[in-house]
Amino acid sequence: MARFFHAGLAEYTAQVAEDLSLRAGLKTVALSGGVFQNSLLSSLTSDKLRRRGLTVLRHELIPPNDGGLCIGQAVYATQN
């Protein structure tokens, strides 16, 4: 049941991203936020987005959750 839920959520997320990419003319999607610490959801969503021809960006060095928040704040502070 949990796998079915994750697959459905990934499908819905990919569909919404595809719709928005068509409207905006963008082909790159960034998966970020605490929800994408879930490896199953992240993997399923990435696969579905790639099958739709979208480029997927995922965290590698900085965590997608609150642990990465301070990095963004630090970068912002250096720009202003």
PyMOL Python script that loads the backbone (N, CA, C, O; Angstrom):
from pymol import cmd

cmd.read_pdbstr("""\
ATOM      1  N   MET A   1       0.825  -1.184   0.000  1.00  0.00           N
ATOM      2  CA  MET A   1       0.000   0.000   0.000  1.00  0.00           C
ATOM      3  C   MET A   1       0.874   1.255   0.000  1.00  0.00           C
ATOM      4  O   MET A   1       0.575   2.225  -0.696  1.00  0.00           O
ATOM      5  N   ALA A   2       1.947   1.231   0.779  1.00  0.00           N
ATOM      6  CA  ALA A   2       2.833   2.394   0.829  1.00  0.00           C
ATOM      7  C   ALA A   2       3.490   2.636  -0.529  1.00  0.00           C
ATOM      8  O   ALA A   2       3.634   3.780  -0.958  1.00  0.00           O
ATOM      9  N   ARG A   3       3.884   1.568  -1.196  1.00  0.00           N
ATOM     10  CA  ARG A   3       4.495   1.708  -2.527  1.00  0.00           C
ATOM     11  C   ARG A   3       3.499   2.307  -3.519  1.00  0.00           C
ATOM     12  O   ARG A   3       3.870   3.147  -4.339  1.00  0.00           O
ATOM     13  N   PHE A   4       2.252   1.887  -3.450  1.00  0.00           N
ATOM     14  CA  PHE A   4       1.202   2.421  -4.308  1.00  0.00           C
ATOM     15  C   PHE A   4       1.032   3.920  -4.064  1.00  0.00           C
ATOM     16  O   PHE A   4       0.887   4.693  -5.011  1.00  0.00           O
ATOM     17  N   PHE A   5       1.051   4.327  -2.798  1.00  0.00           N
ATOM     18  CA  PHE A   5       0.937   5.743  -2.442  1.00  0.00           C
ATOM     19  C   PHE A   5       2.099   6.534  -3.043  1.00  0.00           C
ATOM     20  O   PHE A   5       1.890   7.574  -3.667  1.00  0.00           O
ATOM     21  N   HIS A   6       3.325   6.035  -2.852  1.00  0.00           N
ATOM     22  CA  HIS A   6       4.501   6.733  -3.359  1.00  0.00           C
ATOM     23  C   HIS A   6       4.471   6.830  -4.891  1.00  0.00           C
ATOM     24  O   HIS A   6       4.796   7.873  -5.458  1.00  0.00           O
ATOM     25  N   ALA A   7       4.088   5.758  -5.539  1.00  0.00           N
ATOM     26  CA  ALA A   7       4.005   5.767  -7.005  1.00  0.00           C
ATOM     27  C   ALA A   7       2.973   6.775  -7.487  1.00  0.00           C
ATOM     28  O   ALA A   7       3.209   7.488  -8.462  1.00  0.00           O
ATOM     29  N   GLY A   8       1.841   6.840  -6.816  1.00  0.00           N
ATOM     30  CA  GLY A   8       0.808   7.809  -7.181  1.00  0.00           C
ATOM     31  C   GLY A   8       1.249   9.240  -6.969  1.00  0.00           C
ATOM     32  O   GLY A   8       0.987  10.106  -7.804  1.00  0.00           O
ATOM     33  N   LEU A   9       1.916   9.495  -5.861  1.00  0.00           N
ATOM     34  CA  LEU A   9       2.411  10.840  -5.571  1.00  0.00           C
ATOM     35  C   LEU A   9       3.482  11.244  -6.577  1.00  0.00           C
ATOM     36  O   LEU A   9       3.513  12.389  -7.027  1.00  0.00           O
ATOM     37  N   ALA A  10       4.358  10.308  -6.931  1.00  0.00           N
ATOM     38  CA  ALA A  10       5.395  10.587  -7.931  1.00  0.00           C
ATOM     39  C   ALA A  10       4.767  10.891  -9.288  1.00  0.00           C
ATOM     40  O   ALA A  10       5.201  11.813  -9.980  1.00  0.00           O
ATOM     41  N   GLU A  11       3.760  10.132  -9.668  1.00  0.00           N
ATOM     42  CA  GLU A  11       3.076  10.352 -10.944  1.00  0.00           C
ATOM     43  C   GLU A  11       2.404  11.717 -10.980  1.00  0.00           C
ATOM     44  O   GLU A  11       2.516  12.444 -11.966  1.00  0.00           O
ATOM     45  N   TYR A  12       1.713  12.060  -9.916  1.00  0.00           N
ATOM     46  CA  TYR A  12       1.038  13.357  -9.843  1.00  0.00           C
ATOM     47  C   TYR A  12       2.060  14.493  -9.901  1.00  0.00           C
ATOM     48  O   TYR A  12       1.857  15.474 -10.618  1.00  0.00           O
ATOM     49  N   THR A  13       3.146  14.366  -9.156  1.00  0.00           N
ATOM     50  CA  THR A  13       4.188  15.388  -9.142  1.00  0.00           C
ATOM     51  C   THR A  13       4.789  15.561 -10.530  1.00  0.00           C
ATOM     52  O   THR A  13       5.001  16.687 -10.980  1.00  0.00           O
ATOM     53  N   ALA A  14       5.061  14.464 -11.204  1.00  0.00           N
ATOM     54  CA  ALA A  14       5.634  14.521 -12.551  1.00  0.00           C
ATOM     55  C   ALA A  14       4.653  15.146 -13.538  1.00  0.00           C
ATOM     56  O   ALA A  14       5.059  15.907 -14.416  1.00  0.00           O
ATOM     57  N   GLN A  15       3.387  14.835 -13.403  1.00  0.00           N
ATOM     58  CA  GLN A  15       2.384  15.406 -14.305  1.00  0.00           C
ATOM     59  C   GLN A  15       2.272  16.914 -14.125  1.00  0.00           C
ATOM     60  O   GLN A  15       2.223  17.661 -15.103  1.00  0.00           O
ATOM     61  N   VAL A  16       2.233  17.353 -12.880  1.00  0.00           N
ATOM     62  CA  VAL A  16       2.154  18.795 -12.603  1.00  0.00           C
ATOM     63  C   VAL A  16       3.414  19.493 -13.116  1.00  0.00           C
ATOM     64  O   VAL A  16       3.322  20.559 -13.725  1.00  0.00           O
ATOM     65  N   ALA A  17       4.579  18.909 -12.878  1.00  0.00           N
ATOM     66  CA  ALA A  17       5.826  19.504 -13.347  1.00  0.00           C
ATOM     67  C   ALA A  17       5.851  19.584 -14.872  1.00  0.00           C
ATOM     68  O   ALA A  17       6.302  20.580 -15.439  1.00  0.00           O
ATOM     69  N   GLU A  18       5.370  18.542 -15.527  1.00  0.00           N
ATOM     70  CA  GLU A  18       5.324  18.556 -16.991  1.00  0.00           C
ATOM     71  C   GLU A  18       4.389  19.659 -17.487  1.00  0.00           C
ATOM     72  O   GLU A  18       4.741  20.400 -18.404  1.00  0.00           O
ATOM     73  N   ASP A  19       3.225  19.772 -16.902  1.00  0.00           N
ATOM     74  CA  ASP A  19       2.276  20.819 -17.291  1.00  0.00           C
ATOM     75  C   ASP A  19       2.877  22.212 -17.112  1.00  0.00           C
ATOM     76  O   ASP A  19       2.760  23.068 -17.988  1.00  0.00           O
ATOM     77  N   LEU A  20       3.520  22.425 -15.967  1.00  0.00           N
ATOM     78  CA  LEU A  20       4.138  23.724 -15.698  1.00  0.00           C
ATOM     79  C   LEU A  20       5.312  23.989 -16.633  1.00  0.00           C
ATOM     80  O   LEU A  20       5.530  25.127 -17.048  1.00  0.00           O
ATOM     81  N   SER A  21       6.063  22.955 -16.964  1.00  0.00           N
ATOM     82  CA  SER A  21       7.213  23.148 -17.862  1.00  0.00           C
ATOM     83  C   SER A  21       6.737  23.555 -19.256  1.00  0.00           C
ATOM     84  O   SER A  21       7.377  24.372 -19.919  1.00  0.00           O
ATOM     85  N   LEU A  22       5.632  22.995 -19.693  1.00  0.00           N
ATOM     86  CA  LEU A  22       5.087  23.362 -21.000  1.00  0.00           C
ATOM     87  C   LEU A  22       4.619  24.809 -21.012  1.00  0.00           C
ATOM     88  O   LEU A  22       4.842  25.529 -21.985  1.00  0.00           O
ATOM     89  N   ARG A  23       3.979  25.231 -19.947  1.00  0.00           N
ATOM     90  CA  ARG A  23       3.502  26.620 -19.854  1.00  0.00           C
ATOM     91  C   ARG A  23       4.659  27.612 -19.777  1.00  0.00           C
ATOM     92  O   ARG A  23       4.621  28.675 -20.395  1.00  0.00           O
ATOM     93  N   ALA A  24       5.679  27.252 -19.015  1.00  0.00           N
ATOM     94  CA  ALA A  24       6.792  28.171 -18.770  1.00  0.00           C
ATOM     95  C   ALA A  24       7.923  28.041 -19.788  1.00  0.00           C
ATOM     96  O   ALA A  24       8.794  28.907 -19.871  1.00  0.00           O
ATOM     97  N   GLY A  25       7.905  26.957 -20.561  1.00  0.00           N
ATOM     98  CA  GLY A  25       8.969  26.741 -21.528  1.00  0.00           C
ATOM     99  C   GLY A  25      10.278  26.307 -20.881  1.00  0.00           C
ATOM    100  O   GLY A  25      11.355  26.536 -21.431  1.00  0.00           O
ATOM    101  N   LEU A  26      10.183  25.690 -19.729  1.00  0.00           N
ATOM    102  CA  LEU A  26      11.372  25.219 -19.017  1.00  0.00           C
ATOM    103  C   LEU A  26      11.444  23.697 -19.097  1.00  0.00           C
ATOM    104  O   LEU A  26      10.417  23.020 -19.138  1.00  0.00           O
ATOM    105  N   LYS A  27      12.651  23.172 -19.117  1.00  0.00           N
ATOM    106  CA  LYS A  27      12.834  21.723 -19.216  1.00  0.00           C
ATOM    107  C   LYS A  27      13.630  21.145 -18.051  1.00  0.00           C
ATOM    108  O   LYS A  27      14.006  19.973 -18.083  1.00  0.00           O
ATOM    109  N   THR A  28      13.891  21.947 -17.027  1.00  0.00           N
ATOM    110  CA  THR A  28      14.667  21.495 -15.882  1.00  0.00           C
ATOM    111  C   THR A  28      13.815  21.592 -14.622  1.00  0.00           C
ATOM    112  O   THR A  28      13.159  22.604 -14.376  1.00  0.00           O
ATOM    113  N   VAL A  29      13.834  20.523 -13.829  1.00  0.00           N
ATOM    114  CA  VAL A  29      13.069  20.452 -12.590  1.00  0.00           C
ATOM    115  C   VAL A  29      14.029  20.151 -11.440  1.00  0.00           C
ATOM    116  O   VAL A  29      14.842  19.231 -11.531  1.00  0.00           O
ATOM    117  N   ALA A  30      13.936  20.920 -10.368  1.00  0.00           N
ATOM    118  CA  ALA A  30      14.755  20.677  -9.179  1.00  0.00           C
ATOM    119  C   ALA A  30      13.883  20.022  -8.110  1.00  0.00           C
ATOM    120  O   ALA A  30      12.831  20.550  -7.748  1.00  0.00           O
ATOM    121  N   LEU A  31      14.322  18.885  -7.613  1.00  0.00           N
ATOM    122  CA  LEU A  31      13.614  18.202  -6.536  1.00  0.00           C
ATOM    123  C   LEU A  31      14.309  18.556  -5.225  1.00  0.00           C
ATOM    124  O   LEU A  31      15.433  18.126  -4.969  1.00  0.00           O
ATOM    125  N   SER A  32      13.636  19.332  -4.414  1.00  0.00           N
ATOM    126  CA  SER A  32      14.239  19.817  -3.181  1.00  0.00           C
ATOM    127  C   SER A  32      13.192  19.842  -2.080  1.00  0.00           C
ATOM    128  O   SER A  32      11.994  19.735  -2.341  1.00  0.00           O
ATOM    129  N   GLY A  33      13.652  19.980  -0.872  1.00  0.00           N
ATOM    130  CA  GLY A  33      12.764  19.998   0.287  1.00  0.00           C
ATOM    131  C   GLY A  33      12.809  18.657   0.995  1.00  0.00           C
ATOM    132  O   GLY A  33      13.207  17.644   0.420  1.00  0.00           O
ATOM    133  N   GLY A  34      12.400  18.668   2.232  1.00  0.00           N
ATOM    134  CA  GLY A  34      12.476  17.489   3.075  1.00  0.00           C
ATOM    135  C   GLY A  34      11.792  16.257   2.515  1.00  0.00           C
ATOM    136  O   GLY A  34      12.227  15.135   2.775  1.00  0.00           O
ATOM    137  N   VAL A  35      10.724  16.450   1.747  1.00  0.00           N
ATOM    138  CA  VAL A  35       9.998  15.302   1.206  1.00  0.00           C
ATOM    139  C   VAL A  35      10.899  14.477   0.282  1.00  0.00           C
ATOM    140  O   VAL A  35      10.705  13.270   0.143  1.00  0.00           O
ATOM    141  N   PHE A  36      11.885  15.126  -0.352  1.00  0.00           N
ATOM    142  CA  PHE A  36      12.756  14.393  -1.268  1.00  0.00           C
ATOM    143  C   PHE A  36      13.955  13.764  -0.569  1.00  0.00           C
ATOM    144  O   PHE A  36      14.887  13.305  -1.230  1.00  0.00           O
ATOM    145  N   GLN A  37      13.938  13.739   0.756  1.00  0.00           N
ATOM    146  CA  GLN A  37      14.873  12.883   1.489  1.00  0.00           C
ATOM    147  C   GLN A  37      14.395  11.436   1.398  1.00  0.00           C
ATOM    148  O   GLN A  37      15.171  10.501   1.597  1.00  0.00           O
ATOM    149  N   ASN A  38      13.132  11.269   1.102  1.00  0.00           N
ATOM    150  CA  ASN A  38      12.558   9.940   0.920  1.00  0.00           C
ATOM    151  C   ASN A  38      13.114   9.381  -0.386  1.00  0.00           C
ATOM    152  O   ASN A  38      12.736   9.834  -1.467  1.00  0.00           O
ATOM    153  N   SER A  39      14.001   8.409  -0.292  1.00  0.00           N
ATOM    154  CA  SER A  39      14.693   7.909  -1.485  1.00  0.00           C
ATOM    155  C   SER A  39      13.749   7.260  -2.492  1.00  0.00           C
ATOM    156  O   SER A  39      13.962   7.376  -3.699  1.00  0.00           O
ATOM    157  N   LEU A  40      12.714   6.582  -2.014  1.00  0.00           N
ATOM    158  CA  LEU A  40      11.765   5.960  -2.943  1.00  0.00           C
ATOM    159  C   LEU A  40      11.014   7.025  -3.727  1.00  0.00           C
ATOM    160  O   LEU A  40      10.924   6.946  -4.952  1.00  0.00           O
ATOM    161  N   LEU A  41      10.484   8.001  -3.043  1.00  0.00           N
ATOM    162  CA  LEU A  41       9.740   9.064  -3.723  1.00  0.00           C
ATOM    163  C   LEU A  41      10.656   9.834  -4.675  1.00  0.00           C
ATOM    164  O   LEU A  41      10.268  10.144  -5.801  1.00  0.00           O
ATOM    165  N   SER A  42      11.845  10.134  -4.231  1.00  0.00           N
ATOM    166  CA  SER A  42      12.794  10.870  -5.058  1.00  0.00           C
ATOM    167  C   SER A  42      13.145  10.088  -6.319  1.00  0.00           C
ATOM    168  O   SER A  42      13.175  10.652  -7.413  1.00  0.00           O
ATOM    169  N   SER A  43      13.405   8.814  -6.171  1.00  0.00           N
ATOM    170  CA  SER A  43      13.766   7.966  -7.303  1.00  0.00           C
ATOM    171  C   SER A  43      12.605   7.811  -8.290  1.00  0.00           C
ATOM    172  O   SER A  43      12.782   7.971  -9.498  1.00  0.00           O
ATOM    173  N   LEU A  44      11.428   7.502  -7.770  1.00  0.00           N
ATOM    174  CA  LEU A  44      10.259   7.332  -8.640  1.00  0.00           C
ATOM    175  C   LEU A  44       9.930   8.619  -9.390  1.00  0.00           C
ATOM    176  O   LEU A  44       9.643   8.590 -10.587  1.00  0.00           O
ATOM    177  N   THR A  45       9.974   9.732  -8.692  1.00  0.00           N
ATOM    178  CA  THR A  45       9.659  11.021  -9.316  1.00  0.00           C
ATOM    179  C   THR A  45      10.692  11.360 -10.376  1.00  0.00           C
ATOM    180  O   THR A  45      10.335  11.800 -11.468  1.00  0.00           O
ATOM    181  N   SER A  46      11.967  11.163 -10.070  1.00  0.00           N
ATOM    182  CA  SER A  46      13.028  11.430 -11.042  1.00  0.00           C
ATOM    183  C   SER A  46      12.828  10.612 -12.309  1.00  0.00           C
ATOM    184  O   SER A  46      12.927  11.142 -13.416  1.00  0.00           O
ATOM    185  N   ASP A  47      12.551   9.341 -12.155  1.00  0.00           N
ATOM    186  CA  ASP A  47      12.334   8.466 -13.313  1.00  0.00           C
ATOM    187  C   ASP A  47      11.171   8.957 -14.167  1.00  0.00           C
ATOM    188  O   ASP A  47      11.272   9.015 -15.393  1.00  0.00           O
ATOM    189  N   LYS A  48      10.075   9.307 -13.518  1.00  0.00           N
ATOM    190  CA  LYS A  48       8.885   9.749 -14.255  1.00  0.00           C
ATOM    191  C   LYS A  48       9.124  11.077 -14.968  1.00  0.00           C
ATOM    192  O   LYS A  48       8.622  11.289 -16.073  1.00  0.00           O
ATOM    193  N   LEU A  49       9.882  11.967 -14.345  1.00  0.00           N
ATOM    194  CA  LEU A  49      10.202  13.249 -14.975  1.00  0.00           C
ATOM    195  C   LEU A  49      11.111  13.048 -16.180  1.00  0.00           C
ATOM    196  O   LEU A  49      10.902  13.656 -17.229  1.00  0.00           O
ATOM    197  N   ARG A  50      12.112  12.201 -16.029  1.00  0.00           N
ATOM    198  CA  ARG A  50      13.037  11.932 -17.151  1.00  0.00           C
ATOM    199  C   ARG A  50      12.310  11.296 -18.334  1.00  0.00           C
ATOM    200  O   ARG A  50      12.605  11.608 -19.488  1.00  0.00           O
ATOM    201  N   ARG A  51      11.372  10.418 -18.051  1.00  0.00           N
ATOM    202  CA  ARG A  51      10.594   9.797 -19.132  1.00  0.00           C
ATOM    203  C   ARG A  51       9.761  10.825 -19.886  1.00  0.00           C
ATOM    204  O   ARG A  51       9.391  10.609 -21.040  1.00  0.00           O
ATOM    205  N   ARG A  52       9.471  11.930 -19.236  1.00  0.00           N
ATOM    206  CA  ARG A  52       8.723  13.017 -19.874  1.00  0.00           C
ATOM    207  C   ARG A  52       9.659  14.001 -20.578  1.00  0.00           C
ATOM    208  O   ARG A  52       9.207  15.025 -21.091  1.00  0.00           O
ATOM    209  N   GLY A  53      10.943  13.700 -20.606  1.00  0.00           N
ATOM    210  CA  GLY A  53      11.898  14.540 -21.301  1.00  0.00           C
ATOM    211  C   GLY A  53      12.431  15.709 -20.491  1.00  0.00           C
ATOM    212  O   GLY A  53      13.017  16.636 -21.050  1.00  0.00           O
ATOM    213  N   LEU A  54      12.236  15.674 -19.186  1.00  0.00           N
ATOM    214  CA  LEU A  54      12.702  16.768 -18.339  1.00  0.00           C
ATOM    215  C   LEU A  54      14.045  16.419 -17.700  1.00  0.00           C
ATOM    216  O   LEU A  54      14.325  15.257 -17.405  1.00  0.00           O
ATOM    217  N   THR A  55      14.855  17.432 -17.494  1.00  0.00           N
ATOM    218  CA  THR A  55      16.128  17.282 -16.782  1.00  0.00           C
ATOM    219  C   THR A  55      15.845  17.434 -15.301  1.00  0.00           C
ATOM    220  O   THR A  55      15.141  18.358 -14.893  1.00  0.00           O
ATOM    221  N   VAL A  56      16.385  16.539 -14.495  1.00  0.00           N
ATOM    222  CA  VAL A  56      16.111  16.536 -13.059  1.00  0.00           C
ATOM    223  C   VAL A  56      17.368  16.904 -12.281  1.00  0.00           C
ATOM    224  O   VAL A  56      18.433  16.320 -12.484  1.00  0.00           O
ATOM    225  N   LEU A  57      17.231  17.873 -11.394  1.00  0.00           N
ATOM    226  CA  LEU A  57      18.307  18.245 -10.494  1.00  0.00           C
ATOM    227  C   LEU A  57      17.969  17.716  -9.104  1.00  0.00           C
ATOM    228  O   LEU A  57      16.865  17.919  -8.600  1.00  0.00           O
ATOM    229  N   ARG A  58      18.939  17.032  -8.492  1.00  0.00           N
ATOM    230  CA  ARG A  58      18.763  16.506  -7.134  1.00  0.00           C
ATOM    231  C   ARG A  58      19.975  16.884  -6.302  1.00  0.00           C
ATOM    232  O   ARG A  58      21.061  17.119  -6.833  1.00  0.00           O
ATOM    233  N   HIS A  59      19.782  16.939  -5.017  1.00  0.00           N
ATOM    234  CA  HIS A  59      20.872  17.281  -4.112  1.00  0.00           C
ATOM    235  C   HIS A  59      21.938  16.183  -4.127  1.00  0.00           C
ATOM    236  O   HIS A  59      21.638  14.991  -4.193  1.00  0.00           O
ATOM    237  N   GLU A  60      23.186  16.632  -4.063  1.00  0.00           N
ATOM    238  CA  GLU A  60      24.299  15.693  -3.949  1.00  0.00           C
ATOM    239  C   GLU A  60      25.147  16.003  -2.720  1.00  0.00           C
ATOM    240  O   GLU A  60      25.463  15.108  -1.935  1.00  0.00           O
ATOM    241  N   LEU A  61      25.516  17.276  -2.555  1.00  0.00           N
ATOM    242  CA  LEU A  61      26.402  17.653  -1.463  1.00  0.00           C
ATOM    243  C   LEU A  61      25.672  18.261  -0.270  1.00  0.00           C
ATOM    244  O   LEU A  61      26.110  18.120   0.872  1.00  0.00           O
ATOM    245  N   ILE A  62      24.572  18.929  -0.537  1.00  0.00           N
ATOM    246  CA  ILE A  62      23.811  19.624   0.504  1.00  0.00           C
ATOM    247  C   ILE A  62      22.483  18.905   0.668  1.00  0.00           C
ATOM    248  O   ILE A  62      21.833  18.597  -0.332  1.00  0.00           O
ATOM    249  N   PRO A  63      22.055  18.627   1.899  1.00  0.00           N
ATOM    250  CA  PRO A  63      20.798  17.906   2.096  1.00  0.00           C
ATOM    251  C   PRO A  63      19.588  18.718   1.620  1.00  0.00           C
ATOM    252  O   PRO A  63      19.607  19.947   1.676  1.00  0.00           O
ATOM    253  N   PRO A  64      18.535  18.033   1.151  1.00  0.00           N
ATOM    254  CA  PRO A  64      17.366  18.725   0.621  1.00  0.00           C
ATOM    255  C   PRO A  64      16.438  19.295   1.695  1.00  0.00           C
ATOM    256  O   PRO A  64      15.478  19.997   1.377  1.00  0.00           O
ATOM    257  N   ASN A  65      16.717  19.000   2.943  1.00  0.00           N
ATOM    258  CA  ASN A  65      15.806  19.438   4.003  1.00  0.00           C
ATOM    259  C   ASN A  65      16.369  20.667   4.711  1.00  0.00           C
ATOM    260  O   ASN A  65      17.156  21.418   4.134  1.00  0.00           O
ATOM    261  N   ASP A  66      15.966  20.866   5.950  1.00  0.00           N
ATOM    262  CA  ASP A  66      16.386  22.034   6.713  1.00  0.00           C
ATOM    263  C   ASP A  66      17.891  22.117   6.898  1.00  0.00           C
ATOM    264  O   ASP A  66      18.427  23.201   7.127  1.00  0.00           O
ATOM    265  N   GLY A  67      18.583  20.979   6.801  1.00  0.00           N
ATOM    266  CA  GLY A  67      20.030  20.984   6.925  1.00  0.00           C
ATOM    267  C   GLY A  67      20.707  21.817   5.852  1.00  0.00           C
ATOM    268  O   GLY A  67      21.821  22.300   6.054  1.00  0.00           O
ATOM    269  N   GLY A  68      20.053  21.990   4.721  1.00  0.00           N
ATOM    270  CA  GLY A  68      20.602  22.805   3.645  1.00  0.00           C
ATOM    271  C   GLY A  68      20.132  24.243   3.664  1.00  0.00           C
ATOM    272  O   GLY A  68      20.615  25.072   2.893  1.00  0.00           O
ATOM    273  N   LEU A  69      19.196  24.537   4.537  1.00  0.00           N
ATOM    274  CA  LEU A  69      18.619  25.879   4.596  1.00  0.00           C
ATOM    275  C   LEU A  69      19.669  26.934   4.901  1.00  0.00           C
ATOM    276  O   LEU A  69      19.681  27.995   4.278  1.00  0.00           O
ATOM    277  N   CYS A  70      20.550  26.654   5.849  1.00  0.00           N
ATOM    278  CA  CYS A  70      21.549  27.648   6.238  1.00  0.00           C
ATOM    279  C   CYS A  70      22.517  27.930   5.088  1.00  0.00           C
ATOM    280  O   CYS A  70      23.052  29.034   4.996  1.00  0.00           O
ATOM    281  N   ILE A  71      22.750  26.952   4.213  1.00  0.00           N
ATOM    282  CA  ILE A  71      23.621  27.176   3.057  1.00  0.00           C
ATOM    283  C   ILE A  71      22.993  28.220   2.144  1.00  0.00           C
ATOM    284  O   ILE A  71      23.672  29.139   1.686  1.00  0.00           O
ATOM    285  N   GLY A  72      21.722  28.082   1.885  1.00  0.00           N
ATOM    286  CA  GLY A  72      21.016  29.066   1.057  1.00  0.00           C
ATOM    287  C   GLY A  72      21.021  30.444   1.689  1.00  0.00           C
ATOM    288  O   GLY A  72      21.182  31.447   0.993  1.00  0.00           O
ATOM    289  N   GLN A  73      20.848  30.503   2.986  1.00  0.00           N
ATOM    290  CA  GLN A  73      20.880  31.788   3.678  1.00  0.00           C
ATOM    291  C   GLN A  73      22.268  32.420   3.594  1.00  0.00           C
ATOM    292  O   GLN A  73      22.397  33.632   3.418  1.00  0.00           O
ATOM    293  N   ALA A  74      23.296  31.595   3.720  1.00  0.00           N
ATOM    294  CA  ALA A  74      24.663  32.095   3.637  1.00  0.00           C
ATOM    295  C   ALA A  74      24.964  32.639   2.235  1.00  0.00           C
ATOM    296  O   ALA A  74      25.570  33.700   2.087  1.00  0.00           O
ATOM    297  N   VAL A  75      24.535  31.903   1.222  1.00  0.00           N
ATOM    298  CA  VAL A  75      24.751  32.367  -0.165  1.00  0.00           C
ATOM    299  C   VAL A  75      24.003  33.663  -0.383  1.00  0.00           C
ATOM    300  O   VAL A  75      24.548  34.598  -0.970  1.00  0.00           O
ATOM    301  N   TYR A  76      22.762  33.740   0.077  1.00  0.00           N
ATOM    302  CA  TYR A  76      21.971  34.952  -0.085  1.00  0.00           C
ATOM    303  C   TYR A  76      22.661  36.128   0.607  1.00  0.00           C
ATOM    304  O   TYR A  76      22.715  37.227   0.054  1.00  0.00           O
ATOM    305  N   ALA A  77      23.182  35.905   1.802  1.00  0.00           N
ATOM    306  CA  ALA A  77      23.828  36.968   2.574  1.00  0.00           C
ATOM    307  C   ALA A  77      25.061  37.500   1.845  1.00  0.00           C
ATOM    308  O   ALA A  77      25.357  38.692   1.926  1.00  0.00           O
ATOM    309  N   THR A  78      25.776  36.639   1.142  1.00  0.00           N
ATOM    310  CA  THR A  78      26.971  37.087   0.433  1.00  0.00           C
ATOM    311  C   THR A  78      26.622  37.872  -0.828  1.00  0.00           C
ATOM    312  O   THR A  78      27.458  38.612  -1.347  1.00  0.00           O
ATOM    313  N   GLN A  79      25.399  37.718  -1.324  1.00  0.00           N
ATOM    314  CA  GLN A  79      24.979  38.400  -2.554  1.00  0.00           C
ATOM    315  C   GLN A  79      24.382  39.781  -2.277  1.00  0.00           C
ATOM    316  O   GLN A  79      24.228  40.585  -3.197  1.00  0.00           O
ATOM    317  N   ASN A  80      24.047  40.059  -1.021  1.00  0.00           N
ATOM    318  CA  ASN A  80      23.385  41.331  -0.698  1.00  0.00           C
ATOM    319  C   ASN A  80      24.203  42.170   0.230  1.00  0.00           C
ATOM    320  O   ASN A  80      23.787  43.268   0.598  1.00  0.00           O
TER     321      ASN A  80
END
""", "prot")
cmd.dss("prot")
cmd.show_as("cartoon", "prot")
cmd.util.cbc("prot")
cmd.orient("prot")
